[in-house]
Amino acid sequence: QVQLVESGGGLVQPGGSLRLSCAASGSIFTIYAMGWYRQAPGKQRDLVASITSGGSTNYADSVKGRFTISRDNAKNTVHLQMNSLKPEDTAVYYCNLDAYGLHTRRDYWGQGTQVTVSS
């Protein structure tokens, strides 16, 4: 079993900041990448940012320059620092883990954390 525990969502005013964290635990043998996706009501789930075990990062164009993803390999934890938040950043944010677990390589997902940007 693999568990992803997310924290850090909430309500923030436009221009504000939030920091999301996700800790992975359980039967994980190799982590290839960790990242964050988001899904707004009525829309598909899209990549926000990801980071590989080697430290390579990838960002959605809409968050470049505002969001920063980082990772603590020793603790199997990924963070997403979100600055200059906009109302269009409002969504449920999901932690993603690309890893080799007990029997196979697959994607694992957190339960999601709500981020609301509103005045």
C-alpha positions as CSV (number, residue, x, y, z in Angstrom):
1,Q,0.0,0.0,0.0
2,V,1.1,3.5,-0.8
3,Q,-0.3,6.6,0.9
4,L,-0.1,10.2,-0.1
5,V,-1.0,12.8,2.6
6,E,-1.5,16.3,1.4
7,S,-1.7,19.5,3.4
8,G,-1.7,23.3,3.0
9,G,-4.7,24.2,1.0
10,G,-7.2,26.9,2.0
11,L,-8.7,30.3,1.2
12,V,-6.4,33.1,0.1
13,Q,-6.9,36.5,-1.4
14,P,-5.7,37.3,-4.9
15,G,-2.0,38.1,-4.9
16,G,-1.5,35.9,-1.8
17,S,0.6,32.8,-1.2
18,L,0.0,29.2,-0.2
19,R,2.4,26.2,0.3
20,L,1.1,22.7,-0.4
21,S,2.9,19.6,0.9
22,C,2.6,16.0,0.1
23,A,4.2,13.1,2.0
24,A,4.4,9.6,0.4
25,S,4.7,6.5,2.5
26,G,4.2,2.7,2.3
27,S,5.6,0.1,-0.1
28,I,7.6,2.4,-2.4
29,F,10.7,1.0,-4.0
30,T,11.6,3.6,-6.6
31,I,10.2,7.1,-7.1
32,Y,10.5,8.4,-10.6
33,A,8.7,11.7,-10.2
34,M,6.3,13.6,-7.9
35,G,4.0,16.4,-8.8
36,W,0.8,18.3,-8.5
37,Y,-2.3,18.4,-10.7
38,R,-5.4,20.5,-10.3
39,Q,-9.0,20.2,-11.3
40,A,-11.5,23.0,-11.4
41,P,-15.3,22.4,-11.5
42,G,-16.4,21.1,-14.9
43,K,-12.8,20.9,-16.2
44,Q,-10.3,18.1,-16.6
45,R,-7.4,17.4,-14.3
46,D,-4.3,19.1,-15.6
47,L,-0.6,19.1,-14.6
48,V,0.5,22.0,-12.5
49,A,4.1,21.1,-11.9
50,S,6.3,18.0,-11.5
51,I,9.8,17.1,-10.4
52,T,11.8,14.0,-11.2
53,S,14.1,12.1,-8.8
54,G,17.0,13.9,-10.5
55,G,15.5,17.3,-9.9
56,S,14.2,18.2,-13.3
57,T,11.1,20.3,-13.2
58,N,8.2,20.9,-15.5
59,Y,5.5,23.6,-15.1
60,A,2.3,24.5,-16.7
61,D,2.6,27.7,-18.7
62,S,-0.1,29.3,-16.6
63,V,2.0,29.0,-13.4
64,K,5.5,29.6,-14.6
65,G,7.2,32.3,-12.6
66,R,4.6,32.1,-9.8
67,F,4.8,28.5,-8.5
68,T,7.9,26.6,-7.4
69,I,8.0,22.8,-6.9
70,S,10.6,21.2,-4.6
71,R,11.3,17.8,-3.2
72,D,12.9,16.2,-0.2
73,N,14.0,12.8,-1.5
74,A,15.0,11.6,2.0
75,K,11.5,12.2,3.3
76,N,9.6,11.3,0.0
77,T,7.9,14.7,0.3
78,V,7.1,17.3,-2.4
79,H,6.1,20.9,-1.9
80,L,4.4,23.4,-4.1
81,Q,5.0,27.1,-3.2
82,M,2.3,29.2,-4.9
83,N,2.8,32.9,-5.1
84,S,0.8,35.7,-6.7
85,L,-2.3,33.5,-6.7
86,K,-5.1,34.4,-9.0
87,P,-8.8,33.5,-8.9
88,E,-8.2,31.1,-11.9
89,D,-5.9,29.1,-9.7
90,T,-8.9,28.0,-7.7
91,A,-9.2,24.2,-7.9
92,V,-8.7,21.0,-6.1
93,Y,-5.0,20.2,-6.1
94,Y,-3.9,16.5,-6.2
95,C,-0.6,15.2,-5.3
96,N,0.8,12.6,-7.8
97,L,3.5,10.0,-7.4
98,D,5.1,8.1,-10.2
99,A,6.7,5.1,-8.5
100,Y,7.4,1.4,-8.5
101,G,5.4,-0.1,-5.7
102,L,4.9,-3.7,-4.8
103,H,4.5,-5.2,-8.2
104,T,4.5,-2.5,-10.9
105,R,5.2,1.1,-11.8
106,R,2.1,3.2,-11.7
107,D,0.6,6.6,-10.7
108,Y,-0.6,7.1,-7.2
109,W,-2.9,10.0,-6.2
110,G,-3.6,11.9,-3.0
111,Q,-7.1,12.7,-1.8
112,G,-7.0,16.3,-3.0
113,T,-6.8,19.6,-1.2
114,Q,-9.0,22.6,-2.0
115,V,-7.3,25.9,-3.0
116,T,-9.7,28.9,-3.2
117,V,-8.4,32.3,-4.4
118,S,-11.0,34.9,-3.7
119,S,-11.5,38.4,-2.2
